Every structure is written in structure tokens, then in C-alpha cells.
Amino acid sequence: MDFGKLFSKIVDVVKENIETATKATAQPTQQPKPTTQPTESAYEKEKTPAEWVAYFRDILMTEFPLYTIRENVAVTDVVGFANDEFQLYKTRPTQAYKAEWGQPYTFVLEQAGIIKGVVMLGNGHSHDSNVKYLIARMYAKKQGIPYINFYTQMPNEKDYVIGRILKFL
């Protein structure tokens, strides 16, 4: 047996294993970043709750100057400490609900000291299923006050917001 040839084969196998191991642990090449930045639309950028409030505040202050705007108003500030019976869910019988349990109204629009409407911001299905929102809505309804709800997962473009509020006022 020729030890020179055997040694040469062993060296070749070791070199081959080292090359394979090196390729496996090498960092993948990074893809080049696009040179143009994508534009963010209302659909692509989610606003925080505070940003939504600021967005609506700006619209209300600039587009509805005849109204006094109050923020984060407790249901009891509008209807007092009431305790009424409602059927908030189809699957539940009538139950008593206290006004203090209601979600505070995000905005209250007043004119000459009279409440003309409430604007509520909510996410998901809050306006339809969350008991706090349902209580707030029901108490507004009992007082004859328009309850204008907006879902913050939607784009809520300015023209839409203005049109929807005008529809209720």
C-alpha cells in the first residue's frame, strides 16, 4: 500500500470537510435595501389611542367651531348617577346597569350648554360587544343624544369623519 497516496486522499477529504463547514457557517448575504421609501397610508400606519384622540380633536376643533368640545366625559357627567334596566345583548334578559359603568365619551359636543352629540372612538368590536360601550350608548340614546361611533382600526379619513358627524348633528 502506498502511504503517500493514502495520506494525499486523507488531506483532500479533510480540506473538503473544512470548505463545506465554512460555507455552512458563513453569513448569508444581505439583500440590498430599496432606494425609495414606501409611502405610509392611513391603512399602513397604526395610530396609538392618543394619536387617534389628537386626530379627532383637530377635526372637531377646526371643522365644528360652533361647538364646545369636551374630552373623556364620564357618562354620569351627562346623565347623572342613573341606574336603568336595558337589554344590551340579545342572549341576555333585561338587566340593571349603572351609568357609572359606562365607557367615558371620547368627545362631547355642546352648543349653548346643551349636548348635541357624543363621539366615541373604539377598536375591534367595542361598540357592538363591550358592555362599557353599550352602556354609554344606551344612556346617550335615553337622553336623545346622537352617539357617533368610529372604529380606530379603520382609516377614518377626514372627509368621512366630517360627513358622518354632520349626518348625526
Disulfide bonds with the S-S distance in Angstrom:
none
